[in-house]
């Protein structure tokens, strides 16, 4: 059973002891980034499933922040995952899970900043709809290189996209819902010039996918395009003025692959930002 740590300094000492243990053995502890995840309680199970498929592809220091209501401070645990690296070495990565209460939930930057690996990229995966005006969101987006969201998780679409657009000049943003449309956008572009006069697009998929495809089409054509949405758990079809579009080749990527791909990116995505700007 992992020991509960009640301060950032205790977490730092635990990480230091793991590094020393690795130096005395065949274990190689390494990171290519710091991956912070803001995970409200209702998202913990889903987040753990994705993290389980991620560590071997992106060795990182992962800091899972679980905000909770009520008084208190920090409760943290440090765990390790090991992977065989060649014949005589073992790669180990560390995951820090921290429950935040009271002021630590409102001001998490003071908790994570001492734990960030220096001189490496820092990513923030925010589960659910961000509270864009909260001190927690403001602080964390100031200490990271990239914010990763999944607008499929957001209620009230397309309204929240306006708040998202307001932060594009402050932090680079990835949206996993946008990544899920990646097979469809080239296929639709290949229909040019017949798609040039489209008046209505119907999308069978999530509401986020429908909005983002419509926004992308409006931004490419630089004019209004009506959206009709039919709800489905995944992107199952697109119609252009009532005519079914060809189905793109390949299979939809799994959640861990989607997040893994976003962790390889640092630059802004103008096509995504333009699509959001048309919603």
C-alpha positions as a Python dict, from the first residue, in 0.01 Angstrom:
ca = {
    (1, 'X'): (0, 0, 0),
    (2, 'X'): (132, 344, -93),
    (3, 'X'): (219, 580, 191),
    (4, 'X'): (4, 893, 213),
    (5, 'X'): (219, 1206, 191),
    (6, 'X'): (82, 1525, 342),
    (7, 'X'): (306, 1796, 198),
    (8, 'X'): (488, 1883, -123),
    (9, 'X'): (822, 1847, 56),
    (10, 'X'): (735, 1488, 153),
    (11, 'X'): (648, 1413, -211),
    (12, 'X'): (980, 1563, -322),
    (13, 'X'): (1171, 1349, -72),
    (14, 'X'): (990, 1037, -194),
    (15, 'X'): (1082, 1117, -556),
    (16, 'X'): (1445, 1176, -453),
    (17, 'X'): (1458, 838, -279),
    (18, 'X'): (1325, 666, -592),
    (19, 'X'): (1593, 834, -803),
    (20, 'X'): (1867, 719, -566),
    (21, 'X'): (1730, 365, -568),
    (22, 'X'): (1737, 367, -948),
    (23, 'X'): (2098, 484, -955),
    (24, 'X'): (2196, 184, -743),
    (25, 'X'): (2015, -69, -963),
    (26, 'X'): (1935, -147, -1325),
    (27, 'X'): (1632, 84, -1310),
    (28, 'X'): (1654, 390, -1532),
    (29, 'X'): (1414, 663, -1423),
    (30, 'X'): (1347, 903, -1706),
    (31, 'X'): (1098, 1160, -1831),
    (32, 'X'): (1046, 1336, -2162),
    (33, 'X'): (786, 1573, -2018),
    (34, 'X'): (577, 1662, -1716),
    (35, 'X'): (217, 1556, -1768),
    (36, 'X'): (-30, 1724, -1532),
    (37, 'X'): (-389, 1599, -1523),
    (38, 'X'): (-669, 1794, -1352),
    (39, 'X'): (-918, 1519, -1269),
    (40, 'X'): (-1239, 1595, -1076),
    (41, 'X'): (-1367, 1293, -883),
    (42, 'X'): (-1620, 1186, -1148),
    (43, 'X'): (-1339, 1156, -1406),
    (44, 'X'): (-1089, 954, -1200),
    (45, 'X'): (-1176, 610, -1340),
    (46, 'X'): (-1168, 727, -1703),
    (47, 'X'): (-839, 912, -1647),
    (48, 'X'): (-672, 607, -1491),
    (49, 'X'): (-773, 392, -1790),
    (50, 'X'): (-606, 635, -2031),
    (51, 'X'): (-293, 674, -1818),
    (52, 'X'): (-250, 296, -1807),
    (53, 'X'): (-209, 290, -2185),
    (54, 'X'): (18, 595, -2202),
    (55, 'X'): (321, 551, -1978),
    (56, 'X'): (526, 317, -2196),
    (57, 'X'): (493, 541, -2503),
    (58, 'X'): (557, 871, -2323),
    (59, 'X'): (779, 825, -2017),
    (60, 'X'): (687, 1124, -1808),
    (61, 'X'): (646, 1254, -1460),
    (62, 'X'): (269, 1240, -1433),
    (63, 'X'): (99, 1455, -1169),
    (64, 'X'): (-270, 1372, -1123),
    (65, 'X'): (-453, 1648, -935),
    (66, 'X'): (-787, 1547, -782),
    (67, 'X'): (-969, 1854, -644),
    (68, 'X'): (-1208, 1789, -355),
    (69, 'X'): (-1443, 2007, -154),
    (70, 'X'): (-1400, 2079, 212),
    (71, 'X'): (-1120, 2189, 437),
    (72, 'X'): (-778, 2033, 441),
    (73, 'X'): (-459, 2039, 241),
    (74, 'X'): (-258, 1795, 34),
    (75, 'X'): (-272, 1416, 37),
    (76, 'X'): (-31, 1258, -211),
    (77, 'X'): (91, 917, -321),
    (78, 'X'): (383, 828, -548),
    (79, 'X'): (377, 510, -755),
    (80, 'X'): (609, 365, -1020),
    (81, 'X'): (563, 172, -1344),
    (82, 'X'): (845, -42, -1485),
    (83, 'X'): (917, -147, -1845),
    (84, 'X'): (1195, -361, -1986),
    (85, 'X'): (1445, -153, -2182),
    (86, 'X'): (1681, -378, -2375),
    (87, 'X'): (1839, -681, -2212),
    (88, 'X'): (1977, -542, -1888),
    (89, 'X'): (1790, -219, -1813),
    (90, 'X'): (1446, -137, -1677),
    (91, 'X'): (1270, 192, -1752),
    (92, 'X'): (1070, 333, -1460),
    (93, 'X'): (830, 626, -1463),
    (94, 'X'): (662, 792, -1166),
    (95, 'X'): (301, 894, -1115),
    (96, 'X'): (210, 1136, -837),
    (97, 'X'): (-155, 1141, -732),
    (98, 'X'): (-251, 1438, -518),
    (99, 'X'): (-586, 1512, -357),
    (100, 'X'): (-633, 1885, -313),
    (101, 'X'): (-861, 2043, -54),
    (102, 'X'): (-911, 2395, 73),
    (103, 'X'): (-666, 2656, -53),
    (104, 'X'): (-455, 2394, -231),
    (105, 'X'): (-750, 2321, -464),
    (106, 'X'): (-789, 2692, -539),
    (107, 'X'): (-414, 2753, -585),
    (108, 'X'): (-264, 2432, -730),
    (109, 'X'): (34, 2600, -898),
    (110, 'X'): (217, 2618, -565),
    (111, 'X'): (176, 2240, -540),
    (112, 'X'): (283, 2141, -891),
    (113, 'X'): (563, 2390, -964),
    (114, 'X'): (820, 2224, -732),
    (115, 'X'): (737, 1885, -892),
    (116, 'X'): (777, 1986, -1258),
    (117, 'X'): (1083, 1834, -1428),
    (118, 'X'): (1306, 2130, -1530),
    (119, 'X'): (1377, 2207, -1897),
    (120, 'X'): (1115, 1967, -2034),
    (121, 'X'): (772, 2042, -2187),
    (122, 'X'): (477, 2062, -1950),
    (123, 'X'): (131, 1949, -2061),
    (124, 'X'): (-200, 1991, -1878),
    (125, 'X'): (-489, 1752, -1949),
    (126, 'X'): (-810, 1902, -1808),
    (127, 'X'): (-1095, 1654, -1767),
    (128, 'X'): (-1447, 1790, -1807),
    (129, 'X'): (-1544, 2151, -1875),
    (130, 'X'): (-1285, 2395, -1737),
    (131, 'X'): (-1396, 2672, -1508),
    (132, 'X'): (-1219, 2924, -1728),
    (133, 'X'): (-1241, 3205, -1475),
    (134, 'X'): (-1124, 3007, -1172),
    (135, 'X'): (-792, 3069, -1000),
    (136, 'X'): (-703, 2700, -1044),
    (137, 'X'): (-743, 2717, -1423),
    (138, 'X'): (-567, 3051, -1450),
    (139, 'X'): (-270, 2936, -1243),
    (140, 'X'): (-219, 2600, -1411),
    (141, 'X'): (-241, 2736, -1765),
    (142, 'X'): (30, 2986, -1675),
    (143, 'X'): (283, 2712, -1586),
    (144, 'X'): (225, 2474, -1880),
    (145, 'X'): (324, 2473, -2246),
    (146, 'X'): (4, 2314, -2373),
    (147, 'X'): (-354, 2262, -2252),
    (148, 'X'): (-530, 1944, -2370),
    (149, 'X'): (-909, 1924, -2343),
    (150, 'X'): (-1179, 1703, -2488),
    (151, 'X'): (-1483, 1915, -2569),
    (152, 'X'): (-1684, 1592, -2603),
    (153, 'X'): (-1690, 1605, -2222),
    (154, 'X'): (-1850, 1952, -2214),
    (155, 'X'): (-2219, 2027, -2159),
    (156, 'X'): (-2392, 2321, -2324),
    (157, 'X'): (-2211, 2319, -2659),
    (158, 'X'): (-2136, 2526, -2856),
    (159, 'X'): (-2140, 2797, -2586),
    (160, 'X'): (-1814, 2703, -2404),
    (161, 'X'): (-1612, 2735, -2726),
    (162, 'X'): (-1634, 3114, -2692),
    (163, 'X'): (-1454, 3097, -2356),
    (164, 'X'): (-1197, 2862, -2506),
    (165, 'X'): (-1126, 3097, -2796),
    (166, 'X'): (-1044, 3373, -2548),
    (167, 'X'): (-738, 3184, -2418),
    (168, 'X'): (-579, 3091, -2753),
    (169, 'X'): (-329, 3378, -2727),
    (170, 'X'): (-236, 3278, -2372),
    (171, 'X'): (-181, 2901, -2395),
    (172, 'X'): (-158, 2654, -2683),
    (173, 'X'): (-468, 2430, -2691),
    (174, 'X'): (-534, 2078, -2818),
    (175, 'X'): (-884, 1929, -2831),
    (176, 'X'): (-920, 1550, -2849),
    (177, 'X'): (-1266, 1596, -3003),
    (178, 'X'): (-1095, 1777, -3292),
    (179, 'X'): (-841, 1495, -3325),
    (180, 'X'): (-1131, 1250, -3365),
    (181, 'X'): (-1235, 1435, -3682),
    (182, 'X'): (-888, 1403, -3839),
    (183, 'X'): (-986, 1121, -4079),
    (184, 'X'): (-1293, 1309, -4200),
    (185, 'X'): (-1148, 1650, -4277),
    (186, 'X'): (-910, 1535, -4556),
    (187, 'X'): (-1189, 1325, -4704),
    (188, 'X'): (-1425, 1624, -4713),
    (189, 'X'): (-1149, 1845, -4857),
    (190, 'X'): (-1101, 1588, -5134),
    (191, 'X'): (-1459, 1659, -5252),
    (192, 'X'): (-1352, 2003, -5378),
    (193, 'X'): (-1481, 2175, -5588),
    (194, 'X'): (-1821, 2006, -5555),
    (195, 'X'): (-1828, 2093, -5184),
    (196, 'X'): (-1773, 2464, -5256),
    (197, 'X'): (-2145, 2544, -5270),
    (198, 'X'): (-2256, 2337, -4970),
    (199, 'X'): (-2538, 2491, -4767),
    (200, 'X'): (-2594, 2225, -4498),
    (201, 'X'): (-2384, 1959, -4331),
    (202, 'X'): (-2536, 1677, -4128),
    (203, 'X'): (-2306, 1499, -3880),
    (204, 'X'): (-2385, 1175, -3703),
    (205, 'X'): (-2155, 1170, -3403),
    (206, 'X'): (-2098, 1358, -3080),
    (207, 'X'): (-2214, 1719, -3052),
    (208, 'X'): (-1852, 1833, -3026),
    (209, 'X'): (-1754, 1656, -3348),
    (210, 'X'): (-2056, 1800, -3528),
    (211, 'X'): (-1981, 2155, -3417),
    (212, 'X'): (-1611, 2132, -3496),
    (213, 'X'): (-1666, 1988, -3845),
    (214, 'X'): (-1923, 2258, -3918),
    (215, 'X'): (-1690, 2528, -3784),
    (216, 'X'): (-1403, 2390, -3992),
    (217, 'X'): (-1614, 2391, -4308),
    (218, 'X'): (-1735, 2746, -4244),
    (219, 'X'): (-1379, 2864, -4186),
    (220, 'X'): (-1251, 2699, -4506),
    (221, 'X'): (-1538, 2835, -4719),
    (222, 'X'): (-1550, 3167, -4531),
    (223, 'X'): (-1929, 3172, -4516),
    (224, 'X'): (-2219, 3026, -4314),
    (225, 'X'): (-2300, 2654, -4338),
    (226, 'X'): (-2605, 2514, -4159),
    (227, 'X'): (-2546, 2226, -3916),
    (228, 'X'): (-2778, 1932, -3853),
    (229, 'X'): (-2671, 1693, -3578),
    (230, 'X'): (-2771, 1333, -3515),
    (231, 'X'): (-2638, 1206, -3182),
    (232, 'X'): (-2404, 905, -3171),
    (233, 'X'): (-2115, 793, -2949),
    (234, 'X'): (-1867, 820, -3235),
    (235, 'X'): (-1840, 988, -3573),
    (236, 'X'): (-2048, 754, -3791),
    (237, 'X'): (-2134, 963, -4096),
    (238, 'X'): (-2148, 1299, -4271),
    (239, 'X'): (-2397, 1421, -4530),
    (240, 'X'): (-2341, 1719, -4758),
    (241, 'X'): (-2670, 1880, -4865),
    (242, 'X'): (-2843, 1547, -4805),
    (243, 'X'): (-2585, 1333, -4988),
    (244, 'X'): (-2377, 1087, -4782),
    (245, 'X'): (-2004, 1161, -4795),
    (246, 'X'): (-1763, 871, -4854),
    (247, 'X'): (-1650, 697, -4536),
    (248, 'X'): (-1279, 759, -4471),
    (249, 'X'): (-1042, 461, -4445),
    (250, 'X'): (-894, 337, -4119),
    (251, 'X'): (-1026, 280, -3769),
    (252, 'X'): (-1095, 542, -3503),
    (253, 'X'): (-798, 571, -3261),
    (254, 'X'): (-832, 459, -2899),
    (255, 'X'): (-830, 725, -2621),
    (256, 'X'): (-469, 657, -2512),
    (257, 'X'): (-351, 696, -2873),
    (258, 'X'): (-537, 1025, -2908),
    (259, 'X'): (-376, 1170, -2596),
    (260, 'X'): (-37, 1027, -2696),
    (261, 'X'): (-55, 1206, -3031),
    (262, 'X'): (-139, 1537, -2864),
    (263, 'X'): (160, 1501, -2632),
    (264, 'X'): (385, 1505, -2939),
    (265, 'X'): (270, 1854, -3039),
    (266, 'X'): (380, 2195, -2918),
    (267, 'X'): (277, 2439, -3195),
    (268, 'X'): (-62, 2607, -3222),
    (269, 'X'): (-317, 2462, -3466),
    (270, 'X'): (-456, 2752, -3677),
    (271, 'X'): (-717, 2528, -3847),
    (272, 'X'): (-859, 2429, -3509),
    (273, 'X'): (-858, 2785, -3379),
    (274, 'X'): (-1033, 2904, -3697),
    (275, 'X'): (-1297, 2631, -3661),
    (276, 'X'): (-1367, 2728, -3298),
    (277, 'X'): (-1390, 3091, -3405),
    (278, 'X'): (-1685, 3003, -3634),
    (279, 'X'): (-1896, 2843, -3360),
}
